[in-house]
């Protein structure tokens, strides 16, 4: 039997930086999921194509959080099946090009990450940058767009939850949160999530350890805010999900919380239709 991913990407042919035996730039899990929810996982993989020669990094560096969001891919796959929702996961390292950063910004293709120099990202030509965009960035975001498009029905929209994980220690600073919920201006999904997660006794960051309002991210705003989808970005601390048991525990916990929150029918209308929408106060910088 072909995998979900094989069915979805049957028309995708290797190109650009990918050799014929290397994976497509995205993975689809539970493609036929019936729940009106799209899960994304921007930093699911540490894969670097052979042509980029590991970007000059050793295996120890590639195993660190700088290359991918440790543990979150398995949590996302488990969630897709528990919730019967489709999930779109990246199949390339964020060090090749970060799908959750605006193109052309310094954080799109980083030269230094958490004190580690990335030799293969220094002094890139525009041609080399464009090759990464065409090989990885655009196909991944097209897969997310298609997953959303296939779940549109009249005025009914799917909800969007972006799955990430964060390192417990960043630049020498300990982070106390177990989980964070990042959001911009639409509170329909994030505020109930924060409330219900805190009821479980968790230390929950409201726009911590990062913020959904500072223009730093991309995917959540591109596919969520700009389309009026109810959306939230979840950050789980990596030391809680870096084992099979941890991933199973957190996927079960999140599935329970998500199921409860997703019962609200108001989530599946455009945010502009919601009585709480204030067009004059909306953030136009996205």
N, C-alpha and C positions, 0 to 999 in steps of 0.2 A: 504494500500500500504506500503511495506517495505521501510525504509529510504535508502539513498545512502549508509550509513555506514553499515546497516544490510546486504545489498547485497554484499558489498565488503568483509566483515569479516565473512561471513556465516560459513567458515571453522575454524574460530578462536574459540578455546574453553578456558574457564577460566583455569588459571594455576598459579603456583607460589603464588604470594601475593594476587591475585584477587579471591574474592568469586564469586559464580555463578551469583549473582544479581548485581555485580559491572561492570562498563563499560569497554569495550575493551580499550587497551592503545592508540588507535588512532581513529579519526573520519575522514571520507571521505565526502567531500561536492562536489556535482556536478560531480560525478564519470565519467559520459559520456561526459564531456565538450569537445568541438571540437577545441578550441583554442590551438595552440601548446605552451602551458604555463603550468607549474606546480607551484602552490602556496604552501608554507609550513608555518606552524605556530607552532614553537617549544614550546612556552610557553603559550598555549591557555587556560590551565585549572589549578585550584588550588586543584584538587582532590587528596586525599590521601586515600589509601585503609584502611579499618578498622583494619587490622592486624598491621598496623604501628601506630595506636593510635594517630593520628594527629601529630606525631613526637614530642609530648610533648608541642605543641604550642596551644595558645588560638585562638578564632575566630578572634580577632582583628589583630593578627599577620598574620593569613592566608588570610586576606583580603588585605594585603599590597602587594606592588610590589615584595617583596622578594619571594612570592609564585608563581606568574604568571605575565604575561605581560598584565596589565589591559587594557581592551577595544579592544585589537587587534583581538581577535577571531571573534567578530561580524563584524569588518571591513573586515576580510579575507573572511568570509562567503558571505557578500554582494558583495565583489569583484569577487568571484568565479562565482556568478550568473550574475553579470553585464558583465563580460568578457567572459562568457561561458567557464571557465577554471576549471580544477580539483584543489581542495585544500585538503591537508593532514594536520590535526591538531592533536596535542598531546592531550591526555585525562588523564594527570597526572601532578602533581605539579613538577616544576623544583627542589623543595627541596627533593623530593624522589630520583631523579637522573636527571641531566640536560642533555637533548638530544642534546644540542648545546655546549657540552664540551667534550673534549677528555677523554676517559675512563682512570682511574688511576691517573688523576690529582687532586689536592686539590679542584678545582672548580667543579668537577664532582658531588660529594656529599658533599655539604658544611656543615661545623660545625658552622660557623658564617656568617650571611649575613646582611650587612648594620647595623652592631652593635647588631643584634639579634642572640643569641645563639640558635642553633637547637639541643635540647637534644637528639632526636631520631637518630641523625646522628653521635653521638660521639662514638668512640671506636668500630666501626663496624668490625665484623669478615669478612674474605674474603668470606665465605659462604653467609653472609647477603648481601654483595655487589653484588655477583654473582646472587643472587635471584632477585635483582632489575634490573640488566642488562638483565636477561632472560625474566622477566615479562614485562618490560616497554621499555627499550632502544632499544633492538634488534627488537621487533615487530614494533615499530614506524618507525624505519629506513628502515625496510623491506617494509613497506607500501609506503614510499616515493620512494624507488627503483622501486617497481612495477608500481607506477604511471608514473614514467619516462619511464620505459621499454615499457609500452603499448603505448607510444607516439613516439617511435622511428620508423622511416620509411626510410629505405635505409640510405642515408647520411644526412637525415634531422633530426635534434635534436630539442627538445623543449627548451625553455628558462626557467629559474628558478628564482623565486622571493621569498625570505624568509621574512616573515612579523613578525615584533617585535614592542614593544613599550618600552619607557624609562621613568623613573620617573623624574619630573621636578627638584627635589632636591635630590642630592646624597651626603651623608656624609657632609651635611651642605653647599654644593656648588650648586648655582642655575645654571640651564642649559638654554642658550638662544635660542637654536635651536627649531624650530617647527617640523622639520623632518630631519632625517639623512639618507644618502645613504652610505652603507659600501661595500667596494670592495677590491679585491686583485690585480691581474695583468691584467685582461681582462676588457678593458674600454668600450666595445661595448654597454652594457646596462646601466651601472651606469652614465657615463658622459652625455648622452642625458637626462637621468632622472633628474640629478642635474640641467642641463640647463633649462629644461622645468618647473621644479618646481619653480626655481627662477623667471621665467617669470611670475608666478602667485603671485609674491610679497612675497614669503615665505622666512624665514630664514632657509637655508638648510645647514646641516653639510656634508662636504665631508670627509668621514671617521671620523665623529663625531656624537654622543658623545663617540663612540667606534671606533676601527679601524678593518678593514677586513684584515689587514696585520700583525697583531702582534701575530698570532697563538693562540689567545684566544678562538675563536669560532671553530665549528666543522661542522655543517650541510651544510652550504654554500660551504665549501671546499670539503667535502666528496662527495656531490651529484652534485655540480656545477663545481668547478675547476678541480677536478680529472677526470671528464668525458668530459671536454672541452665544457661544456654548458655555453652559455651567462648567467650571473647571477648577482644578486645584493641583498643586504639585506637592507630592509627598516625599519627604526626606527621612529615611530610617538610618539610625547610627550603625555603622558597619560592624562594630564588634558584637552587635546583637544578631546579625544575620550571616556571619561568615562561616557558619557550619550548617550542615543539612538540618539538624534539629532546630537551630535558630530560624532558618528560613521557613520551615514547616510551621513553627509556632506563630511567627509573625504573619504569614500568609493566612492562617486560620483566623487570627485576631482581626486582621484588616478586612477579611472577607465578611466577618460578622458585622463590623462597624459599617462598611460600605453598603452592605445589603440593607441595613436599617435606614441609612441616609438616603439611598437611592429610591426609596419608596415615595418620596415627595414628588408629585406630578409637576410642580412648578419648575423643576430642573430641566424639563424637556421643551421649554419654550425659549425663544430668543431673549437675551437679556434686555434688549431694547423694549420688549413688550412688558417687562416686569414693572410693577408699580414703584419699586425702589430705584429704578433707573433714573439717573440725572444726567442728561446729555451735556449740560453746561459744565458739569463737574467731572466728566469722564476724562481720563488721561489720554491725550491725543498724541503723546510721544511715541506710542508703539507703532 
